[in-house]
Every structure is written in C-alpha cells, then in structure tokens.
C-alpha cells in the first residue's frame, strides 16, 4: 500500500510571503489548518485502512513531525513535539492489534521553522520536518516474510524556493529535497526490491531527473522490483513514461484498465462534502517475475471520512496485491 498522509495544510502561503510580517501571518494560518485537519482523528481512519487488508509493506509520504518552541527563539531549534504523524499512526495500528514498524526513513522537504502568533498573543516557533517511511509487518515468521537491506537517501536533484517568493537579495533560500526508501522483501523464499518515493511536484525537469536517479540507483537490481508512492505524475507524462520504458507495469491499469483511479486531491481543509479526486498520481509499479492480482483505492469513499467530516488525507491511497512468481 502507498499512502500520502498529508502534512495537514497547503504550505504555498508560507512560500509566497513577501515580508517578515506576511510570513508570520502565513505560518499562523497554516498551523491553524494543521490543527483543524486533526491528524490524531485522521490517523484512526488511516489505521483502519491498513488494518482492513494487512499489507506486508506500506510506503508513507508526508509523515510529518510538527514541533514548537515557546516563546519564539531564532537562536535554537524547536524541539517540543506537537504531532508526530508516524508515531500516532503506529499507535493506532497497535491499538487494533496490528504489528508494524518503520524499516527505513528519510527526512525530505525542508526542516523549516518560523514563528506564528499564538491565540493568546506572543510568538511561538513552529517547525516542520517532513519524512518518507517504509513500514513492514512484524507479526509473521521469517520463513513467511522478512525484510533486509533497508536503504534511504535524498535525491541529488532538487528545487530551491525563496521566502519571499521573488528571491530579492537577502531572501531566505530553502532547498526542497525529496528522497526514497527501499528494502529487499522476501515472501516464502521469493525476494523482490521494493522502493517507495515522493517525487517533486513543482518542476517536471527535476521530477524526471529524480526518476532517472531511481532507475540508476535502487531500481537497478537483478531482483524483481516494485516502485510505489506519490510520483506527482499523471499517466502519459514523461516521468511516468520513463518507468514504463524501463520495463515497469502499472498495477492499476493491469487490473482495472477502465477505471481512472483518481487519487488527488481533496481541499486543503479536508472538508469538501463531495470528493474532488480528479487526477491519478499515486502508483504501484512492478517489473520482473511479478503478476498483479488486484488493486483498489482506499480513503476515497464518503464512508471513509472521520466522525467530524474530514477526509483521511488529501490523497486516496492505493493497495495492490502482487504475486511473486
């Protein structure tokens, strides 16, 4: 299963801030949206999705770590944990009797910190650390399922943004990095390389370069191979075609050729009454001695929404059943 958890807010207002006052106002609004989209509540729905099918492996994108510091102090990083999406989700899985652990984690995006105005007045630093994670089941005997050779890395190619957005002299330049996590999974004696990633959304050229890094790096193996994650690429785009040209098959089109399978995106506040999924950018791809038996979306139906009306994420997840031949 691949699952983009959603950071909890659209960061565009922060990146577009034109001066320090606008930056504080943007961080205040963005963090208010993070609180309103209530990851502890959403994690219950996300854990239900995973528990319903017990996947051997789950690739997570946007497994955010939100931290704070009161009062704001630019001389030291914020360390007080407000939301650790990974730990919250693992706790919810454990509460359902499901046994998972992170086998590979990469810090991506940017470890960014800026002040917000607190509800009672005064400034508080808010720090975002974004991560991609590969989860594995831990309740199966090794002769049935095991994972080895865990790897994680950032891409060499990345984009750089400025705050303010027009990059005047002295502007804060932020490297927005992406990365991948991988491992070799063995099911009843059959081993396959699995790679989970979250490719750059803002620059097609960078996204294509990142795809090339994957093909030359963790996907360059003699093992049968599975690539899954948020590729930020619609079917038919150059990035998608790069993977198909390298011998990969799209599990969704292999099993549901007449279903568009849209996975993105709900409103930033996750409260749109009807689904707004209009593009497919989340995938399970495979190459080698593998057959796709079934694929389905998760988190895309009205019944999947939380009691307060939140969609579990701004993305739907994708679950595929693969047979290692």
N, C-alpha and C positions, 0 to 999 in steps of 0.2 A: 504494500500500500504506500502511495505517496500522498503526503498531507501538508499543505501550506497552512500554518496555524493562524496567520495574520498578526502583524505586530500590534494591532489594536487601533491604529489610526493611519491616515494618509500623511506622510511627512512633507509633502510638497509645500505647505505654507511655511515651514521652517526654512527650507532651502531657498524660498523666494523672498525671505525677509530682507528689506533694503537697508536697515539700520539697526542698532542695538535695541531700540525701543520696540521696533517691529518684531525683532527676534524674540524678545521676552513675551510679547503678546501671542506670537505664533506657538511658542513652546507651551504657554498656558493653555491655549485652545487644544493643541494636540494631546497633551497629557489628560485633559478633561475627557477627551474622546476615548483614550486608553482606559480610563476608569469606567466610562459609561459602557464600553463594549465588554467589560466584566469577564476577563479570561477565566477566573475560577468557575463561573457559571458555564461558560462555553466549554471548558475542559471536561465537564460531565458529559456533554453531548459528544465531544470528540472521543472520549474514552469509550462511550457506548459503541461508536462506530468501529473502533478497533476490537472491542470485546466481542462484537457480533460475529466476526469472522476469524479471529485469532491468526492474523498473518504472521509468517515466520519473521518477516522483516518489514520495518516501517521507516520510510525516509521522511524526515520532518524538515520543513523550511520555516523560517521566521520564528524559531524557538527563542523568543526574546527574553532578555534579562533586563528588567527595569529597576534602576536603583536611584536613591535620593540622598541629599545631604542638606540638613537644616541647621543654621542658616546657610545660604549660598556662600561658597568659598572657592574662588577660582584657583587657589594655590594647592588644592588637594582634590583627588577624585572622590566622587560619591560612592559609598560602599553599602549603605543601608538598603537591603533588598525589599522592594515593593512587590514585584511579581517575577517569579522565576517560572516561565512557562513550562520548561522541561520537567522540573520537579513537581509542579502542580499536576501535570498530566500523568506522570509516573505514579503519583499518589492516588489519583483517581483510578488508574488501572489496577493498582494493588488492592484498592477497596472493592473492586469487582472480582478479586481472586485471579487476576491476570498478571503474569510474571514477565516483565520486560526490563531491559537495561540498555543504556547507551554504550555502543561499542566503538563509535567514532564521532567526534565533534569538531567542527571548525568554526571559528569566530569570523564572521563575514560582515558585509555592510561597512559600518564605521562605528567605532566606540566613541559615541558623540555625547557631549554633556553641555547643557546650557540652563540658565535659570528660568523659573516660572514664578508668577505671582501666586502666593498661597491664598486660599479663600479668606483667611482672617487677616491678610496683609503680610508684607515681608516677602523675601525671595527665598526660594528653595531650588537647589540644583537638581536637575533630572538627567539621568544618564541612561542611554540605551546601548546595549550590547546585543547584536544580532548573531544567531548561530544556526547552522545546519547540523542535523543529528541523524545518525543511523541507529535505530533501535532493533534489538533482536529478542526473540523469546528465550527464556532461560529455564523453562519447565520441561523441556524434552531431553531424553537421554542422548548422549553424544553419538551413539550409533545411529540415531534417527536424524539429528540435526546438530550441526556445530558451525562455528564461525571462527575464522582465523585471518591473519594478515590484515588487520584493520589499518586503514590509512586515512589521512585527511590533509588537505592542502588548499591554499588560496591560488587563484589564477594569477598568472603574471600580468595579463591584460586586465585593465580596469578603467573606470571612468573617474573623473575628478570634477567635483562641483564646488561652487563658491557660495559663501554666505557673507555679504549679499550676493544675489544670484548673478549680477552683471560683472563680477570679478574686478572691481576697481583695485588700485594699488592699496595694499594692506588688508585686503579681504581675507577671510579665513578659508583656506582651501582644504577640502575634505576628500580623501581617497575613498571611494565607494567600492569596496572589494567584494568579490564573490568567491565561492570555493566549491569543493566537493568532498564527500566522504565515501569510503569504499571498504569492502572486505570480501573474502572468499568464503562462500557459504556452501556447506556440504550437506546434502539431503540423501540419506540412505546410500552413501558411498559415491554420489554424483556431485561434483564440485562446479560451481559457477561463480564468476566475478560479478559482484553487484556494486553499482555506483549510483549514488544519489547526489543531485546537484540543484542549484538555483541560479540560472543564467541571468545576465544583465538585461534589464528591461529597457533602458534608456537609449542604448546605442546598438543598432544592428551590426555595425562593424566589429565592435568589441564582443558582442554575443557570438558572432561567427568565429572570432579568434579563440574564444573560450571553448567552443565546440571542438576546434582543432586541437587545443591543448588536451582535452579529454581523450580524443581519438589517438593522440600520440603518447598519452600518459596512462592512466588507469585502465582505459578500454583497450590498450594494446597488449593483449594477452591471448594465449592459446586456449584458455578456458571458454566455454560458453559464457555469454555476457548479458547482463541486464542493466539497462540505464533507466532510472526513473527520477521524477522530480518535476519542478516548475521550470520549464525550458523557455518561458516567455516568448514562444514562437508558435504561430499558427501552422496548421498543415499546409504544405506547399511553399513555405518561406525558405530562404537559403539555409538557415540553421537546421531546420527540420530535414531538408533535403540532403544536407551533409551527412546526417546519421543514416538515412535510408541508403544513400550512395555508398556508405561504408559497410553495408550488409545488414543493417538493423531492420526489424519488422515492428510495426506499431501494433501492440497487443489490442488496442481498441478497434482499429479498423479490421484486424484479423478476426475478431469475434463479433463485432457489431457494425458491419460496413455501412448500414443505412441509418445509423444513429449519429447525429452530430456530436454528441458527448460534450457539450459545452461545460467548462469548468471555472470560468471567470466572467464577471466579478460582481459581487453584491455591493451595495452602498457602503461608504466608509463607516457609517454608524450601525450597520448590520441590521437595520430595522425596516428596510423596504418590504412592503407587505407581499409582493409577488417577486419571484426570483428574477434576477437580472443577468443570469449567466448567458453570455452571447458569443463567447469565443473559447476555443479549446487550446490550452497552453500547458496543461499538466499531463504527463505521459508515463506509460510503462513501455519501453522498447526492449527488444531482445535480439540476440544473434547467436547462431550456432545450434547445437543439438537441443533445441527447446521448442515445445509446442505451446501455444496459448489456448487454454481451455475455456476461459470465461473472463469477462471484465464488467465492472459496474462502477457507477459513481456513488459516493457517499456524501451526506450533508447537503443534498440538493433538493430535498422534498420539504413541504411545509411541516410534516410530522417531525422533521429533524431539528426544528427550531427549539430554542430553550424556553422554559416556562415564561420568561419575561418578553419573549418575542425576538430574540437575537438569532441570526443565522450562526451556525458553529464557526464559520470563517467567511472571509470574502471570496474564497475559492471553494469549489467542491473538491473532494479527494477522489482518487482513482485506485481501485483494488483490482488486481489481476491474478488469476490462478494460472501458473505456468508448470508444465510437465517437463522435467529434465529427462531426456531420452538416453 
